[in-house]
C-alpha cells in the first residue's frame, strides 16, 4: 500500500530525514516510533504531501506523491498531533465542512453517520466542539481523517493528553479502523503501540534504526531464548527433570517466591523450542508448571536500546522482508553473563 524509497528531507544544512526506506502492507497497523526530533513528524508530513521531498520517492497504492499528487493524497487521511478543529462549530457542522472541503461524492448523511457511529460521537453531533472533552475532540479529529474513506490513516499521537479510560476507548477505535484501513500510528506511549501495532519502525536522528514486530526485535536484541518459569515441587526434583532435556543451555534457580514453588530462568539453544519437552518432563516428575514468561526485551527496552546504539554509531536495521533483522556494529556479551552462573545452575 505504501512504498517509501531513499526518502530524504533537508532544511538547509540540517538533514531531518536521512535516506530511509520501508513498506507498509495493505491492512497493516504500523507503529512509527522515535525520540523527539527524530524525524517522525517530518516523515508523516511528507507522506501526506504537506511537505515536499528533498529526494527519494513515496508511492501510495501505486501513485507517486510527486507525479500524481491528487490521486496519492486522496488515499490518505491525517490526524495531526493537534487536531485541526473549528471550536465554534458543532461536530456535525465541522464534519459537513470537511466533507465539502474534500469534495466527497458519497451520500453525505450515510457517509457521515457511519463515521460518527464508528468513532462513537453520534451522541454529541449537535454539541459545540469547544464544549467537548479532550477525548471527544480526539474522536472528532479521527472522524475528519476518515471522511472520504481514505485507504491509509496516519495518526500522530492520537491519545496524547487523554486519561486511561479515554486511551482505552481510542485504542479500541484504532483497532476497529485497522480492519478496513492501513494505519500508521505515531505515539510516545509504547504500551499502546505494543497493544495495537503488528509491526514497528523506529527512527533516530533521521535514520531508520529498527523495523520488525516488537517480539522479533526483543528476541534479536537480547539474542536469547530465555524465559522465566514458576514450578511447583522440590528444587532437586525439578533440576533432575530438566537436566537431560536436549537444547537447554542452562537453568538458574531464583528460589522460592511462594510456598511450595521455585522460580527458574531457563535458556535454550538458538532456534530450539524446548517448551513441550519441559512440559512433559515436569509432568512425569509431578512438578506442575504454574507460569512461563518469555524474557525477550520489552518494546520500551528495545526503543531505549536501539536509540542509544544509534547515538553510539551502531544500528539495528531491517532487511525490509520483515522476516529477519540484522544487528550492525553491536555484539552481545553472553559469555560474560554465563560466567556469572552459580553452582546451582546446570
N, C-alpha and C positions, 0 to 999 in steps of 0.2 A: 504493500500500500504506500509506504514512504521509503524512498531511496535517497540517501544522503551520501555524496562522494566528495572527499577532499574539500570540505566546507571550511572557508577561511573568512574572517572578518577583521579588518584593521580600522582603528581610529587614529589616523596619523601614524605615529611610530609605534603605537600600542597594539599588540596582537591580542584581540579579545577571544577569538576562536581560531584554533590552530590546526587546520588540515584534518578535521575529524570525518569519519565515515561510519555509517551504520544503517541498518534497515529496520523497519517496523512492519510486521506482518499484519495482514487484514484481520481484524477482530482481536488484536493483541492489546493488553493493558501494560504499558511500559512505564516504569518508574525512571524519572530523569533527575539525577542527584548531583550535587556538588556544593562545595563551600560557597559562601558569599563572594561574589566577584569572579566565580569560576567560568562564567560564560553561558550559564543556563538561559537566562532571560534573553540574551542576545541571540542565541540559537533558536529559541522559540519564536522570537520576533522575525527572524529570517524565514522560519517555516510558514508563518502566516503571511509573508510578503510585506510586512510593515517596514522591515529593514532590507536594504539591498545587500547582496553578497559582494565580497571583495574578489573571491574566486571560488571555484568548485561548482557543485550543482545540487539542486533539490528537485526531486520528482515526486509528485503526489498522485497516485493512481495513474501513473504514466505521463502526467502533464508536468512539464518543466516550469518552475516558478518564474523564470525569466522569459522563456519563449511563449508560454501560454498562461500568463498571469491570471486572467479572468477565470479560466477553467480550473486552474490549480487552487485559487483562493476560494472558489465555490465549494470545494471539497472539505474546507476547514472551518470549524467553529472554535472560538478562542475565548477563554475566561482568563483575563489578566489577574495579577495578584489583588489589585483594587478594581472591583467590577465597575464598568462604565455606566453607572445608573444615573437616571434623572430623578432626583429625590422628590421633586414636587409633583411627579406623575403617580397615578395609581399603577399597580402591577399590570393590569390589562392595557392601560393606555401606553405604557412603556413597551410591552411586547408587540402591540399593534404598530408602534413607531418603528421598532426593529424589523418587523415583518415587511413594512413598506420600504425601509432602507435597503433591505436585501433583495427586494423585488421578487419575493416568493410567489409562485404561481399556484400553489396548492390551496385548497379550500381553507380560508382564513380561520373560521371558527373550529372546524375539525382539527386542523393542524395545531393551533394554539392550545385548545382544550386538552389534546393528547399530551402535549409537552408539560402543561401545568399539572396534569394528573401524574405524569412520570416523576416529576421533582416535588410533588406534593405541595403545591402552592395554590390550588384551586380555591381553598377556603379564604385566601387573603387577596384574591384577584382585584377586589374593589377598594383595597386599602392603599393609602398613600405610602410610597416606598420609604420615605423618611421615618415613618412610624413603625417600621418593621424591626424585628430583632436582627442581630448580625447574622444568625443562621439563616433566616428567611431571605435576607439580602443576598447571601451567597447562592441560595437556590434560584433566586431571580436571575443572578448572573449566569448560572449554568443554563437556565432556560433560554436566555438570549443567545447563548452559544449554540443551542440545539436548533434554533429556528432555521428552516431551510433544509433540514435533515442532512447536515454535512456528514460525510463518512468518517472524518477524523475530528476528534475533540482534543484540544490542547488546554489543559487545566493547570494554571500556575498558582500554587499554594491555595487550593480551594477550601481548606479548613483552617486557615490562619485566623487566630483570634476567637475561635469557637470553643464552647465548653465541651466536656466529654460527651454529653448526650447529643449535642449538635454534630460533633465529629462522627459519631456512630451513624447518625442519620444521613449525613452527606456521603459517608463511606458506602452505605447501602445503595444510595442513588448512583454512585460511580460504578459499583459492581453491576447494577442493572443496565447502565449505559454500555458497559463492556460487552453485553450480549449482542448489541446491534451496531456498535461503533468501534473504530480503532481509537484508543485513548492514550495520550501521553500525559502523565501526571508528574508534576514537579512539587516536591514537598520537603520540608525540613523535619517532618515527623516520620522518622524511619519505621516505627512500628506500623504506621498507617500504610506506607509503601509495601512493607513486607506482607501485610494482610491482604492487599488489593492486587498488587502487580505480579505478573507472571515472569517478568524479566526486568532487570535494572541496568541502567547505563550511568556510570559515574564519570564526570569530567572534573578536571582540576587545572587551573591556570590555562584554560582554553583547550587542553588536550584530553582526549579520551583515555582514561586510565583503567576502566573495567567495564565489561559487558557480559552478562550471563544471568542465570537465575540466582537468587540470593543463596540458595542451598549450594549450588556449584561453586560460587565464589567463596563461600565459607569453607568448603572442603579443600579447595585449591590453596587458599592462603594458609590454612592450618597444616596442609599436606599430611593429614592423618585420617585414619578410620578409627576414631576413638569415640567411645560412649560411656556413660555412667549408668550403673545398674544398682538397684537395691534388691537384695536376695535374702529370703528367709532361710535360716539354718545356721549350722555351726561353720565357722570360718574354714576349718580344716577340710570339712566335707565338701564345701564349695570349691576350694582350691584344687582338691583331688579331682572333682568333676570337670574342672576347666583345663587341667594340666595337659591332657593328651589330645585336645582339640586342634586339629591341623589348621594353621592360618592365624592363630593367636600369637601376637608378638610378646605381649606381657600383660599381667594382671596386677593391679595395685590395690591393696586394701585401704579403705578410708575409715575403717572402724564402724562402731555402732552409731546409727542415727536415730533408731527407735528400737524398742525392746524386741529381741529375737531376730534382728536383721543385721546384715552387714552391707555397707556400700562399697562398690568397687569401680575402679576405672579400668576399662579393657580396651586394648588397641589391637587391631588385626592388621595383617599384611595388606598392602595396597591392592585394590580391586578384588579383595577377598571378603565375601559376605559370610560371616560366621554365626549370624543370629539364630538360624534354625538349629545348627549343631549345638549351640549353647542351650537353647530351649530343651532339646531332647536329652542332653547330658544332665542338665539340672533336674529335669523331670524324673529321670531314672534314679537320681540321688535324693529324690523327695525334698528338693530345695526350690520352692516356687519363686519365680521372678515377680517382684511387686512393681517394679518400674524400670524403664530403659529410656535413656535420653541421649540423643546424638550430641556430641560436643564440638561440632563444626562451629566456626565463628558466627556470631550473630551479624545481622546486617549493619548494626551500629559499629561493631568491631571491624567489619570489612571496610566500611566507609572511612573510619579513622586510619586504618592500616594503609589503604591504597592512596589516600590523600597525603599522608605523611611520607610514604615511599616516593610518591611523585615529587614532593618537595626536595627529597634527597637525590633526585635524579634516577629513581627506579620506577618502573611502570608495570602494571598488570593490564594486559591488553587482551581483547577477544580476537579470535581468528574469524569473526563475523558469521561462522556457520552455527554458532550458539551451542555447539556440542562439546567443544574443548576450549580451555583457556590456557594461556601461557604466561608464566611469570618471567619477567625480563629483569635481570640485574639483582634479583633478590634470592637469597639462599636460606633454606630452613635449617635451623640449628638443632635438629633432632638428636644428634649424638650427644650434645651437652645435656639434654633432658634425660636421655636414657641412663647417663652416668649417675643421675641422682636417684635412680630407683633403689629402694631399700631392700633389706634381706627378705621382707615378706612378699616380694614380687616373684613371679615365675616367668 
